[in-house]
Every structure is written in structure tokens, then in C-alpha cells.
Amino acid sequence: MKVLDGGNTYLWTVNFYDKEGSVIQSKSTNYLSGQDVVDNTYDFPGQLQLSKRTHTVSGKAPLEITTRYEYDHMGRRIDTYEKIGGASEVLLASYKYNELGQQIKKQLHSENNGGSFLQTVDYAYNIRGWLKSSTAPQFSMSLKYNDATIALYKQYNGNIGEMNYTGPSSGAKSFQYSYDKLNRLTNAVSSDNLLNETLTYDVMGNILSLNRTGTGYGNTSYDYVKNGVNSNQLKSTAGNIESNYSYDVNGNLLTDSKKAIALTYNYLNLPNTVTGTQNITYIYDATGRKLRRIEAGKNNDYVNGIHYEQSGTLAFIQTEEGRAIPNGSSYIYEYNLSDHLGNVRVSLDKDPSTGTARVIQEDEYYAFGLRKGITSSSNNRYLYNGKELQESLSQYDYGARFYDPALGRWNVVDPLAEKMRRSSPYTFVFNNPLRFLDPDGMEGTDWVKVDKFTWVY
């Protein structure tokens, strides 16, 4: 696989299979002049039982990450264990199910093989199988559809009419949602009136106006007229966000005057460079996988879930429930409590003095993803929909595209625009961000159809 860095670097992957066609070993080179070897073992039904990854980079000792899975008699995963290097094995998560196979409980972080856990999340569903609530000591949430408290907001087609949640610092809040006849969100009203959004659209689903409440926000109008012709490309915004925009022939955003940035793109229509108050360079492989972000003269490297920052320092290792941060010869495990869309609401770890859960970050969001941070002693950037926030741009990297939550639009044309021809190729999740999510920037999908283990449709 060629690396798109202007040179002639290639990354190689070799897979080995058993007679059942399952990958038992994968060897691949990485961009840090090292390699990753993953050895897999399976149980009799063919389910992944153990995955051992040996990770090497130039000039550093090998790092071994072992993930182990246990299943019940129905083939449902009940336990996920992880061991990093010479540190003790940790039970990341334990799962319980009801008679219908729905997950009703998730217990996080045990160092005594399930004897005690750091946090427990309980789930409940309505008669249609839709999530009704998730309850944990540090974050609880409930969703209402046709059972919304106020008749005006009752929804009978799967749209969410009301959401209630309670966070450690945000306290208890409720939200009511209204939609037009095309299921596009038109109003989001919060109980404290600090996270309200009101929207109007054109016939293609482009946002014409967006009014937000809260300090520093207000009404923004959008203009798509270009050379006297209506366009899906945003020409300018006025009001709370005043900016002018330009695009290349592929429909990629080139300039944003408010942010004072100019972008260039590679042949995959992914951002290659960003120039402005902060200069950024991105390096990808030929499939579009991000390998490196160069910012402020420092390399930030991505190696399949292992993150290096400040030109070579191991920052963290992503886990299935959050991340592990190196702390001498051991690791500090952080866990994410998310809502139904995978938006991280609370991050927590174990308080070393009490052994109980300690909140290290809490976030709230407007309906279209604009972040309102509440508390943070962590630097977790994987937030809205679980995607990485590009802090210098205030945009989220979904893989195929970058998303601007302030505008509620993508920066570039949908790679599957021909499949989504009923709406603007810049529209975010059909303008219904309470019900739909986009796992990779390619296509919005109903959240109830997404695998909650992998977040893949």
C-alpha cells in the first residue's frame, strides 16, 4: 500500500489463514519503520478467542497487546480482557443479556476477574426493541419516541421526541425535538434553554438558517447563490458566523475566511495541508487511512489504534471501551460513557486514592455536534460519534470526510453522492442527527442498525 507522502514508501500486509478461511496471523509494516504482527486463535464455533498484537517501531522496545474474549452458550460475547506488556490483565468489560438477546448490562473495569467493577451501565428497551434508557452512576440517559411527555413532540416513526440525561456536572436536563415532513430536525429545545437549535432548509436539505442559544451564539444565515445560480456549495454565512467560502472543481472546501484557513487535498479528496494561524500536514496511505498529522512542527502518528505524539512519545492505546495511557511500567485505563449515538459524554478512570470511579472529562453537545465542554482533566479528543476532533480546525475526522459541527455540514462532497442523490452531498446524516449517524463519512445510517461493539453498520 503506497504512502501518500510524496515519496516512494509502501506499507505491506501479509495474511495467513486456517482451513476455515479465518485469519490466524497478519503481518504488516507501519509508517514508523516497524511492524505489527497479530496472532489470532479461535474457538470451535469459529469465534475470535484471543488476539495478540506485537507492535514494534524503530528505536523502541516491542509492545505486546493481548485481547481475550469469552462467550456464552449462544455465542454472545460476555467478557473482554486486555493485557498490555508486562502489566496485569484487566477485565475491560463484562456483558449480560435478556431472553431476546438484547444487552441489558455492561460492567466496566475489573482487576479481580469480575469480583468488583468500576462502573455498571444498565440498558432497557421498549416493545419495538429500541433503546429506552441507559443508566450508570456517572451518566444516565432516557429516550422517548411516541411516549414523549408533551404531545407536540410525540414521534411515531422512530424519530426521537425527547431525551433526558443526567451528568456529574451538567446535572439533569431534558430536550424536546421537532421535525418537518422530511424528518429533518427543525427544533431542539433544552430545559435550560442553553443548548437550543432552530433550523430551516432549502429543497435539497442545505441549511438556510441555524439559530443557537447560549453564550457566544445566535442566528446564522447561509447563502448558496453562486454567480446567480443556486448551488449546494456554501458561498457565505452571516450573523453569528460570518465567513466566505470557496471550493475546488471537485467540490472540496478550499478557504474559510472566518477561520483564516486554506486547504489542499490529495487525490482521495482528503485534506493534505491546512495553512493559516496553524499549519497542518496530513499523511495517508492509498486507502485513505490517516498515518500522521504534523502540527506545530511535531509528528502525531496513528498506528491502528496506537497513538504517538510529540514526535515519538507513546500517548495512548485505544481500547474497546476507551483508552489506556502509559504510566511508568503500567497503564491507566480510561472508560467512556456514551449516549445512543456513541457521543462520549463522560470519561472516567480509577481514583488511585479511593479505588472508585473518577470523572476526568464531561461533554455536552448541541444536536448537530457542536461541543460544549464542561469539565476536563483529560485530553480525550475522540468525542462526537466517537470521532477525533481536529482541535485547530474545530472539525471532526470521520475517515472519508471532515465534518464542521458549527455549520452542520461536511467539507467535501459525499463519496457516495450518486447513492444519496435525493439530498445535498454536503448534508450531515439527512439533517436528523438524533436518529442517524455516519460511521465513516460515507453514508448515514439509522443508529438502531449499528453494531454497538464495533460501531459498524
Secondary structure as GFF3:
##gff-version 3
##sequence-region A 1 457
A	DSSP	beta_strand	13	17	.	.	.	ID=ss1
A	DSSP	beta_strand	23	29	.	.	.	ID=ss2
A	DSSP	beta_strand	35	42	.	.	.	ID=ss3
A	DSSP	beta_strand	48	56	.	.	.	ID=ss4
A	DSSP	beta_strand	63	71	.	.	.	ID=ss5
A	DSSP	beta_strand	77	84	.	.	.	ID=ss6
A	DSSP	beta_strand	90	97	.	.	.	ID=ss7
A	DSSP	beta_strand	103	110	.	.	.	ID=ss8
A	DSSP	beta_strand	119	125	.	.	.	ID=ss9
A	DSSP	beta_strand	131	135	.	.	.	ID=ss10
A	DSSP	beta_strand	140	144	.	.	.	ID=ss11
A	DSSP	three_ten_helix	151	153	.	.	.	ID=ss12
A	DSSP	beta_strand	162	167	.	.	.	ID=ss13
A	DSSP	beta_strand	171	179	.	.	.	ID=ss14
A	DSSP	beta_strand	185	190	.	.	.	ID=ss15
A	DSSP	beta_strand	197	201	.	.	.	ID=ss16
A	DSSP	beta_strand	207	212	.	.	.	ID=ss17
A	DSSP	beta_strand	219	223	.	.	.	ID=ss18
A	DSSP	beta_strand	225	226	.	.	.	ID=ss19
A	DSSP	beta_strand	229	230	.	.	.	ID=ss20
A	DSSP	beta_strand	236	239	.	.	.	ID=ss21
A	DSSP	beta_strand	243	247	.	.	.	ID=ss22
A	DSSP	beta_strand	253	256	.	.	.	ID=ss23
A	DSSP	beta_strand	261	265	.	.	.	ID=ss24
A	DSSP	beta_strand	271	275	.	.	.	ID=ss25
A	DSSP	beta_strand	280	284	.	.	.	ID=ss26
A	DSSP	beta_strand	290	295	.	.	.	ID=ss27
A	DSSP	beta_strand	298	303	.	.	.	ID=ss28
A	DSSP	beta_strand	306	309	.	.	.	ID=ss29
A	DSSP	beta_strand	313	319	.	.	.	ID=ss30
A	DSSP	beta_strand	322	327	.	.	.	ID=ss31
A	DSSP	beta_strand	330	338	.	.	.	ID=ss32
A	DSSP	beta_strand	344	350	.	.	.	ID=ss33
A	DSSP	beta_strand	357	365	.	.	.	ID=ss34
A	DSSP	beta_strand	371	376	.	.	.	ID=ss35
A	DSSP	three_ten_helix	384	386	.	.	.	ID=ss36
A	DSSP	beta_strand	388	390	.	.	.	ID=ss37
A	DSSP	beta_strand	395	397	.	.	.	ID=ss38
A	DSSP	beta_strand	402	404	.	.	.	ID=ss39
A	DSSP	beta_strand	409	410	.	.	.	ID=ss40
A	DSSP	three_ten_helix	429	431	.	.	.	ID=ss41
A	DSSP	beta_strand	436	437	.	.	.	ID=ss42
A	DSSP	beta_strand	445	446	.	.	.	ID=ss43
A	DSSP	three_ten_helix	447	449	.	.	.	ID=ss44
###
